[in-house]
Amino acid sequence: MARRNDEMPDEVLEEILSWVPPESLIRFKCVSKSWNALINSLIKDSAFVNKHLHNFHINPFSSPCSSFLLFPRRVYSWSLSKYAFDLVSLLSLSIDDVANDRICGRRISPVLPMGMPDMSANHICHCNGIICVASHKGDMVLCNPAIKKFRTIPNPFCGDDNWLLLVVVGVGFGYESRANDYKAVSIVIGMSRNDGLWLLRAKLYRTKTDSWREIGIHLQSDDIPFFDTAISCKGVIYWTMLNPKSCSFGILSFDMADDLFLFIQLPDNVQKEEENIRIALWNDSVSLFSYSSKGGTFVSINAWVMDECSNGVRGSCSWIKKLTIGPLEAIYRPWIFWKNDELLMERTDERLISYNIQTHMLRNIAIQEAERDPNFRRNNWVFPYVKSLVSV
């Protein structure tokens, strides 16, 4: 570690800096040459980066302020052009007065690093401050907005002559602690050049080796499956999956330690009683929302939590029902938990609203500089976001 001309021990300063937000830490490099050298060495130190991430990730649900990334779905496929670049926003929510029926939000735009390639963005996922953006063609970019860095990932399907057509239907990204590595999974459906049959394939990318390899995926489907946005929890990536022909939902998981896919059964009677499902993180566990409309205007929401004993992959998976919410009027769908007791939802008019599971209080989200922006309310992807120093 670089030495400085002061009397503060390096260990003390390192502890202090491990609690400094990434943007501020980067700005501190301008203080002096010695500070520049010190911070550069810390950013390259994986132990410090992990400690910094841990400090900012300690029970984020208890924080008075939470951050989210909002991505527009203004059209079926948007690109990382300047138009979409201006719409990708960082939303910060805080509760200053628990008795207030409004929650203040602040929108910061843009957040993506300059110079990112102009590519279609059909799949978005996030882990530890890194955003994974991928197209239906297999193009992929990893970026960390906090440190303004990105990496273009080689397309694993480019030049594959065995297939007439390839479409990426699912993308996941997460951290595997045993290997101390970040991994991306790309699931594609392809038409074989030999017999014209449609088959599912999957490839795995490792950031340490900057390379892809084929992995086995044995998934029975009588139609092209639709995969929703992936979430990552404790080394496992999860997707909700829809079979359009049978109109049936399911959950697919991928264990990054064992490179193993597993189809997870839904809770009993969910498929029979509910119309939609969605997965999210709740208290560092995988939760499942099942929800249906009542009479077209009211929505009832059930919340389940995956049994920790099953680990989502090894052994049989079980679910514990935790909540029944509603019926609520003019609610389109639940999004994510942003505190222990606050559920972020989307209204039928495309605005955001928060529901407190303890008090049953609904509070509208008042977002500065966004209420009059028609592009802001366009079926956004909403992600909980943790700023980090993790390099891409």
N, C-alpha and C positions, 0 to 999 in steps of 0.2 A: 504494500500500500504506500502511496506517495506521502512523504512527510511534509508538514506545513510549518511555518514560522509562528506557531502559537503554542500555548501550554496545555491545551485540551488533549487528553489522550485519544488516540485514534479509535479505541474501542468505544469510548463514550460518544464521540462524534458519529461513529457508524450506527450506534443504537438510535441516536436522535434522527439521523437521516433516514433510517428505516421506517420512520413514521411520517415522512414528508411526501406529499403527493408527487407523482411522476413528473407532471409539468413543472412544478416548482423546483424539483431536483435538477431537471435539465437546465432551467434558467440559472441556477446557482453555479453552473459551470463558467458563467461569464464573470464571476467575482474576481478570480485571479487564475494564474497558470497552475498554481498548486491545487486550487479547488477543482479546476478542470481535470487535472490528472487524477485527483482523488475520486471524483465522481465517475470518471470513465472506468477506473479500476473496479469500483463497486458495481457498476452496471454489468461488467463482464464477469463478476463473481457470482456463480450460480447459487451459492449459499446465501449471499446477501439478497439476491433477487427473490429467492423463495421466502426468506424472512420478511422482506418488504411485502410480498403478496399475502403472507399469513397475517401480518399486522393489519392490512386493509381488508382482509376477508374474515376477521374475527366477528362472528355473529352479526353479519350485515343486517339481519332483520331487526336488530335492536337499535340500529342507527337512526337518529332523527331525520336523516336525509338519505334518500335512495336514488340511484341513477339507472336510467334505462336507455337503450338504443332503439330508435324508431326508424324503421325502413318502410318506404312507401310501396304499396302495390297498386299504383295508379293505373297501370296496364298489366297485361298478363306477364310480360317480361320487360324489365327496364334495364338500362345499361349504366355503367359507371361513368356516364357523360356528365358534363357540368350541370345539366338539368337535374338529374338524380342526385348528383353530388351535393347540390344545395339543399336537398330535401332530407338527406340522412342527418338525423338530429340526435343530440344528447339531451335527454329529458331528466331534470332533477326535481324530485318531489320531496316536500317536507311538510310535517304537521306541526304548526306553531301553536294552534289552539284546538284542543280535542273537542271543544263544544261547537266549533265552527262547522257549517255545512259545506264548506269549500276547502279544497286542498290546493295550495299554491304550487305551481310548476314553472320551471324556467327552461326554455328551449335554447340550445346552443347549436348553431349550424354554420359551416359544415364541420364534420369531425374526421372524415377520412383523409389519409395522407395525400398530399399533392403528388401527381405523377403516376397514379395507379392506372393500369391499362383499361381502355374503354371496352368492356366486355359485358355480356349479358349476365345479370345477377338473378338467377332463378332459385338458388338455395343459399340460405344464410344461417350460420350457427356461431356460437361464441363459447369460449372457455378461458378463464383466467386472464381476461383482458385482450385476448386475441380473437379477431373476427375472421371467420372463414367464409369467403364468397365464392360460389361456383355457378357455372352455367350448365344448361342441359347438354352441351357438347363436350363437357369434361374440363373446360378451362377453370382454373382455380387460383385464388389469391388469398394469402394470409396477411393480415395487417394488425398492427397495434396502434390505435389512434393516439394513445397517451404519449407515446414516444415518437409518433409520426414516422413509423417504419412499416414497410411491407415487403413481401416476397411473392414473386410469381412462380407458381408451381407448374412443372411440366405436365402437359396433358397426357395421361396414361393410355389413352385410346387412339392417339394420333398415329396414323400409319398402320393400323390394325386391318389387314386385308381379309380376315376370316369372317367379317361381318358386313352385311349390306347396310345396316343402320344401327346406330347406338344412341340411346337416350338416357341421360342420367336422371334417375327418378328419386334418389335419396342421397344425402350427404350428411356426414357426421364428423365432429371434431372434438377431441378431448385429450386429457393428460393421463398418462400411465405412470404411476409413481414407482413401480418396481424397476422399470427401465429408465426412469427420469426422462421421459420423452413425450413429445406431443405427436398425436397420430390423427390422420384424416382417413375416412372411409368413403368411397364412392360406389354407389350401387347403380348398376345400369341394366336396362333391358335391351337386348340386341337380337337382330334377325340374322340367323346363320346363312352364310352364302351357300352352304352345301345343300341344306334341305328346306330353307325358308322358315324354319321354326323360330319362335320367340323364346329366348332363354334369359334368366337372370344371371348376372355376373357381379362380382365385387372385387375391388382392389383397395389395398391398404398403403398409405403413404406415411413415412417416418421422417420427421424433421431432422433427426440426427444424421441420417444417411442421404437425405434429399432424394429418395427413390421410392418407386411403387413396386408392389408385387401382387400377384393374383391370390385371392383367398377363397375358400369354399363357402358357398351359400346355398343351402338346400331349402328352398321355400316353395311350397305348392301354391300356385295361383292360376285360375282359369282366365285371367285378364291382366292387363297392364296395371300393376298396383300403384296407388298414390301414397307417397310418404309425406307426412307432415314434418314440420321443423323438428330437428333433433335436439335433445338435451343430453348433457353429460353429468354423471353422478358417480363418484367413487370408482373411477376407472371403467365405467360401463356407459355406452352410448345407447340411447333409446329413441325409437321413432313410433308414432302411431301410424298405422297402415290401413288403407281402405281398398277393398276389392270392389271396383265399380260394378261388376256384373252381378255379384251376390249382395251388394250393398252391406257388406259385413266389415266390421272394424277388428283390428288386432294390434298388438304391440310387438315390435321386433327389437331385440337387444343385441349388442355386440360387446363382448368382454375383450378389452384391449390387452389384457395380460396374456390370455390364452388364445386370442384371435378366433373367437368362437361366437357364432350367431345362435340365437335361441328365440323361438316364438313364445311369447308370454300370453297365457290365457287371461281374458278379462275377468273381473269379479262376476260372481254368479248373477244371472238375470240382467246384467247391464245391456247386453246386446238385444235382449227382447224388449226392454222397457225404455231404453233411451235412443235418441236419434243421433247424437254426436258425442264424441269423446275428445279429450285433450289432456296431455301430460305436462307437468310443470314440477319445479323444485319447491319443496316446503320443508323448512327446518333441515336442510341437507338430506332430504329423502325424496324419493320419487312419488309424486302424487298424481292422481287421475281424476279429472273432472268428467262426469257424465251429465248431460243436460238435454232437455227437450222442451219444446214450446207447448204451452197449455192454451189452447184456443187461439193461437197465433200471436198473442200479445204478451203473455206471461211466460216466464222461463223458470223452471226448477232446476237446481244444480245439486248434484251429489259429489262429495269429495272423498276419495279413497287414498290410503297411503300403503305403499308396498311394504310387506313384512321384511324387516332387516335380516331375519334369519336366512332368507332365501338368497340374498345378495343379488337378486335379479337374474342370475345366470345359473348358479350351481344349485341343483336340486329343484324341487317344485316351488313355484312362486305363489304366494298368497297375498290377499289384500285385506286391509282393515278399514271399515267405513268410519269416517271421522265426522262428516258434516252433511247436513241437508239444508240447503239455502233456498228460500223462496216459497212459493212462486213470486218472482219479481217482475214488475212491469217494465216494458221498453228496454230490456236487456238483450243484446245480440249474442254475446258469448263471454265466458271468463277468459282471462289472459294468464296472469301470474300472481303469486303472493309476493308482495313487496315489503311486508313486515310480518311478524308472527301472526298478527290478527287483521291484516288488511289485504283484501283481494282486489286486484285491478281488473276491471271488466270494460267491455266495449258496449255502448248503448246502440240502439237501432238507428240513431242519427249520426253514428260513427264517432261520437265524442267518448272520452274516457271518464269512468266513474269508479270510485273506490267503495268497497263494502267492508264494514267492520264485523267480523264474525262473532265478537263478544257482545257488542252493543246493538248489532243489526242496523247500524246507521249507514245510510248512503250519502256519500259526499262527492259532488262534482269536482272534476279536476280543472282548475282555472290556470291555463298555460299562457304565460306572457308572450306576446308577439306571435301567437299562433291562432287565436280565436277567429281572426278574419282571413286566415290563409286557407282557401278551399282545398289546396293540395295536401294540407296536413291531415285531414280526416278522409283517408282513402284506404281503409283496411290495412293499417300498418302491421308489420311484424314488430313485436315488442319483446325485448330481451333485457333481463337484469344484467347490469354491466358493472364490472369491477376494474378499476384502473390498475395497471401493473407495469413493471419494467421488463416483463418477459420478452425476450428477443424473438424475432421471427427469422 
